Amino acid sequence: MYVKRYSMSNKKFLGGLILGAAAGAAIALFLSSDKGKKLMADAKHQWADLGDELDQFIHERLVKLDEMEAKISEA
C-alpha cells in the first residue's frame, strides 16, 4: 500500500513538471512573437510611467513636509 502511494506521488510530480514545462514553453513562444514583444514593451512603458508618478508623488509630499516643518519652527 505504501508503494502505491509513493508511485502516485511520483506520477503527480511528473504530471506537474510536464505541465509546468509546457506552460513555460507556451509563454516563451508567445513572448517571442510580435504580439508578445508589443505586450512586453507596453508593460515596461507602463512601469516606467508608474515609477515617474511615484517619484512625483514622493517629491510633492517632501515639499509639503518641508513647508509644515518651516511653519512649526516659525511658531
MIMIBA-653154 format. One record per residue: residue number from 0; y negated, z, x of N, C-alpha, C, O in turn. Coordinates in nm, 3 decimals, decimal comma. Layout:
<rec NUM <Y Z X> <Y Z X> <Y Z X> <Y Z X>>;
...
//
This chain:
<rec 0 <0,119 0,000 0,083> <0,000 0,000 0,000> <-0,125 0,000 0,087> <-0,222 -0,070 0,057>>;
<rec 1 <-0,125 0,078 0,195> <-0,240 0,082 0,285> <-0,265 -0,053 0,348> <-0,380 -0,095 0,364>>;
<rec 2 <-0,158 -0,122 0,386> <-0,170 -0,254 0,448> <-0,234 -0,351 0,350> <-0,314 -0,435 0,390>>;
<rec 3 <-0,201 -0,340 0,225> <-0,256 -0,430 0,125> <-0,407 -0,411 0,111> <-0,481 -0,510 0,102>>;
<rec 4 <-0,455 -0,286 0,109> <-0,599 -0,261 0,101> <-0,670 -0,314 0,224> <-0,778 -0,373 0,215>>;
<rec 5 <-0,609 -0,292 0,339> <-0,669 -0,338 0,463> <-0,680 -0,490 0,463> <-0,780 -0,547 0,507>>;
<rec 6 <-0,576 -0,555 0,414> <-0,575 -0,701 0,407> <-0,684 -0,750 0,311> <-0,751 -0,849 0,340>>;
<rec 7 <-0,701 -0,683 0,198> <-0,803 -0,721 0,102> <-0,941 -0,703 0,161> <-1,031 -0,783 0,137>>;
<rec 8 <-0,959 -0,597 0,239> <-1,087 -0,571 0,303> <-1,121 -0,684 0,400> <-1,235 -0,728 0,408>>;
<rec 9 <-1,022 -0,730 0,475> <-1,042 -0,841 0,567> <-1,080 -0,968 0,493> <-1,165 -1,045 0,539>>;
<rec 10 <-1,017 -0,991 0,380> <-1,047 -1,111 0,300> <-1,191 -1,106 0,249> <-1,261 -1,207 0,250>>;
<rec 11 <-1,235 -0,989 0,205> <-1,373 -0,976 0,158> <-1,471 -0,997 0,272> <-1,575 -1,062 0,255>>;
<rec 12 <-1,438 -0,942 0,388> <-1,526 -0,959 0,504> <-1,537 -1,106 0,543> <-1,646 -1,157 0,564>>;
<rec 13 <-1,422 -1,173 0,551> <-1,423 -1,315 0,589> <-1,495 -1,399 0,483> <-1,567 -1,492 0,517>>;
<rec 14 <-1,475 -1,365 0,357> <-1,545 -1,437 0,250> <-1,696 -1,420 0,261> <-1,771 -1,516 0,244>>;
<rec 15 <-1,739 -1,298 0,289> <-1,881 -1,272 0,306> <-1,937 -1,342 0,428> <-2,049 -1,393 0,425>>;
<rec 16 <-1,859 -1,344 0,535> <-1,901 -1,411 0,658> <-1,918 -1,561 0,635> <-2,017 -1,620 0,679>>;
<rec 17 <-1,823 -1,621 0,567> <-1,830 -1,765 0,538> <-1,947 -1,795 0,445> <-2,021 -1,891 0,466>>;
<rec 18 <-1,964 -1,713 0,344> <-2,076 -1,732 0,251> <-2,210 -1,718 0,321> <-2,302 -1,796 0,298>>;
<rec 19 <-2,222 -1,618 0,408> <-2,346 -1,598 0,483> <-2,374 -1,713 0,576> <-2,489 -1,756 0,589>>;
<rec 20 <-2,272 -1,764 0,643> <-2,289 -1,878 0,733> <-2,332 -2,003 0,655> <-2,417 -2,078 0,701>>;
<rec 21 <-2,273 -2,024 0,540> <-2,309 -2,139 0,457> <-2,453 -2,127 0,408> <-2,527 -2,226 0,408>>;
<rec 22 <-2,493 -2,008 0,366> <-2,631 -1,988 0,320> <-2,728 -2,009 0,435> <-2,832 -2,072 0,416>>;
<rec 23 <-2,696 -1,959 0,553> <-2,782 -1,978 0,670> <-2,796 -2,125 0,706> <-2,905 -2,171 0,740>>;
<rec 24 <-2,686 -2,197 0,700> <-2,689 -2,341 0,730> <-2,774 -2,416 0,627> <-2,851 -2,506 0,663>>;
<rec 25 <-2,761 -2,379 0,501> <-2,839 -2,446 0,396> <-2,988 -2,418 0,414> <-3,071 -2,508 0,397>>;
<rec 26 <-3,023 -2,295 0,448> <-3,164 -2,260 0,470> <-3,218 -2,334 0,592> <-3,329 -2,387 0,588>>;
<rec 27 <-3,140 -2,338 0,699> <-3,184 -2,410 0,820> <-3,204 -2,558 0,790> <-3,300 -2,619 0,838>>;
<rec 28 <-3,114 -2,616 0,713> <-3,125 -2,757 0,677> <-3,250 -2,780 0,592> <-3,322 -2,878 0,614>>;
<rec 29 <-3,276 -2,692 0,497> <-3,396 -2,706 0,413> <-3,523 -2,692 0,496> <-3,616 -2,772 0,480>>;
<rec 30 <-3,528 -2,592 0,583> <-3,650 -2,569 0,661> <-3,676 -2,680 0,762> <-3,789 -2,697 0,807>>;
<rec 31 <-3,573 -2,755 0,799> <-3,594 -2,866 0,892> <-3,635 -2,994 0,819> <-3,672 -3,092 0,883>>;
<rec 32 <-3,627 -2,994 0,686> <-3,669 -3,111 0,609> <-3,822 -3,112 0,596> <-3,888 -3,015 0,631>>;
<rec 33 <-3,876 -3,221 0,545> <-4,021 -3,232 0,528> <-4,073 -3,126 0,431> <-4,178 -3,066 0,455>>;
<rec 34 <-4,000 -3,104 0,321> <-4,042 -3,002 0,225> <-4,039 -2,863 0,289> <-4,130 -2,783 0,267>>;
<rec 35 <-3,938 -2,837 0,366> <-3,926 -2,707 0,433> <-4,037 -2,686 0,534> <-4,092 -2,576 0,544>>;
<rec 36 <-4,069 -2,790 0,609> <-4,178 -2,780 0,707> <-4,311 -2,755 0,638> <-4,392 -2,676 0,686>>;
<rec 37 <-4,332 -2,823 0,523> <-4,456 -2,801 0,448> <-4,461 -2,658 0,394> <-4,565 -2,594 0,398>>;
<rec 38 <-4,348 -2,610 0,344> <-4,341 -2,474 0,293> <-4,375 -2,374 0,403> <-4,452 -2,281 0,380>>;
<rec 39 <-4,319 -2,391 0,521> <-4,346 -2,301 0,633> <-4,492 -2,308 0,675> <-4,554 -2,205 0,703>>;
<rec 40 <-4,549 -2,428 0,680> <-4,690 -2,443 0,717> <-4,779 -2,373 0,614> <-4,874 -2,304 0,651>>;
<rec 41 <-4,748 -2,391 0,486> <-4,826 -2,324 0,381> <-4,815 -2,173 0,391> <-4,914 -2,102 0,375>>;
<rec 42 <-4,695 -2,124 0,418> <-4,675 -1,979 0,429> <-4,753 -1,923 0,548> <-4,816 -1,818 0,536>>;
<rec 43 <-4,751 -1,992 0,661> <-4,826 -1,947 0,778> <-4,976 -1,946 0,749> <-5,047 -1,854 0,791>>;
<rec 44 <-5,023 -2,048 0,677> <-5,165 -2,056 0,643> <-5,204 -1,939 0,551> <-5,309 -1,877 0,569>>;
<rec 45 <-5,120 -1,912 0,452> <-5,149 -1,802 0,360> <-5,147 -1,667 0,431> <-5,229 -1,581 0,401>>;
<rec 46 <-5,056 -1,648 0,525> <-5,052 -1,522 0,602> <-5,177 -1,508 0,687> <-5,232 -1,399 0,701>>;
<rec 47 <-5,223 -1,621 0,745> <-5,345 -1,616 0,826> <-5,464 -1,579 0,739> <-5,549 -1,499 0,778>>;
<rec 48 <-5,472 -1,640 0,619> <-5,581 -1,608 0,527> <-5,576 -1,461 0,485> <-5,680 -1,395 0,478>>;
<rec 49 <-5,458 -1,411 0,459> <-5,443 -1,271 0,421> <-5,488 -1,179 0,534> <-5,553 -1,077 0,511>>;
<rec 50 <-5,454 -1,216 0,657> <-5,498 -1,138 0,772> <-5,649 -1,138 0,785> <-5,708 -1,034 0,815>>;
<rec 51 <-5,712 -1,253 0,762> <-5,858 -1,261 0,767> <-5,922 -1,174 0,660> <-6,021 -1,104 0,685>>;
<rec 52 <-5,865 -1,179 0,540> <-5,918 -1,096 0,431> <-5,903 -0,948 0,462> <-5,992 -0,868 0,433>>;
<rec 53 <-5,792 -0,911 0,521> <-5,769 -0,771 0,557> <-5,868 -0,727 0,665> <-5,922 -0,617 0,659>>;
<rec 54 <-5,892 -0,813 0,764> <-5,991 -0,781 0,867> <-6,129 -0,760 0,806> <-6,200 -0,667 0,843>>;
<rec 55 <-6,166 -0,847 0,713> <-6,296 -0,836 0,647> <-6,305 -0,706 0,568> <-6,406 -0,637 0,573>>;
<rec 56 <-6,200 -0,673 0,495> <-6,196 -0,550 0,416> <-6,214 -0,428 0,506> <-6,292 -0,339 0,476>>;
<rec 57 <-6,141 -0,425 0,616> <-6,150 -0,311 0,708> <-6,289 -0,302 0,767> <-6,345 -0,193 0,778>>;
<rec 58 <-6,346 -0,416 0,804> <-6,482 -0,416 0,861> <-6,583 -0,361 0,760> <-6,668 -0,279 0,795>>;
<rec 59 <-6,573 -0,405 0,635> <-6,666 -0,357 0,532> <-6,652 -0,206 0,513> <-6,752 -0,135 0,498>>;
<rec 60 <-6,529 -0,156 0,514> <-6,508 -0,013 0,495> <-6,561 0,067 0,613> <-6,614 0,177 0,595>>;
<rec 61 <-6,548 0,015 0,733> <-6,601 0,084 0,850> <-6,754 0,088 0,848> <-6,814 0,187 0,888>>;
<rec 62 <-6,816 -0,021 0,802> <-6,962 -0,023 0,790> <-7,005 0,082 0,688> <-7,099 0,158 0,714>>;
<rec 63 <-6,938 0,088 0,573> <-6,970 0,189 0,471> <-6,953 0,330 0,528> <-7,036 0,418 0,503>>;
<rec 64 <-6,847 0,352 0,602> <-6,822 0,482 0,661> <-6,935 0,520 0,759> <-6,981 0,634 0,760>>;
<rec 65 <-6,979 0,424 0,839> <-7,090 0,450 0,931> <-7,218 0,484 0,854> <-7,293 0,574 0,894>>;
<rec 66 <-7,242 0,412 0,743> <-7,362 0,440 0,662> <-7,354 0,581 0,603> <-7,452 0,655 0,604>>;
<rec 67 <-7,237 0,618 0,553> <-7,222 0,751 0,495> <-7,237 0,859 0,603> <-7,296 0,964 0,577>>;
<rec 68 <-7,186 0,833 0,720> <-7,197 0,928 0,828> <-7,343 0,946 0,870> <-7,387 1,057 0,902>>;
<rec 69 <-7,418 0,835 0,869> <-7,560 0,843 0,903> <-7,638 0,924 0,800> <-7,725 1,003 0,835>>;
<rec 70 <-7,606 0,904 0,670> <-7,672 0,978 0,563> <-7,642 1,127 0,574> <-7,730 1,211 0,553>>;
<rec 71 <-7,518 1,160 0,607> <-7,478 1,301 0,618> <-7,551 1,367 0,734> <-7,598 1,480 0,722>>;
<rec 72 <-7,559 1,297 0,845> <-7,624 1,358 0,962> <-7,777 1,368 0,944> <-7,841 1,450 1,011>>;
<rec 73 <-7,837 1,287 0,856> <-7,980 1,296 0,825> <-8,009 1,419 0,740> <-8,116 1,479 0,751>>;
<rec 74 <-7,915 1,456 0,656> <-7,937 1,565 0,561> <-7,938 1,701 0,625> <-7,955 1,801 0,557>>;
//
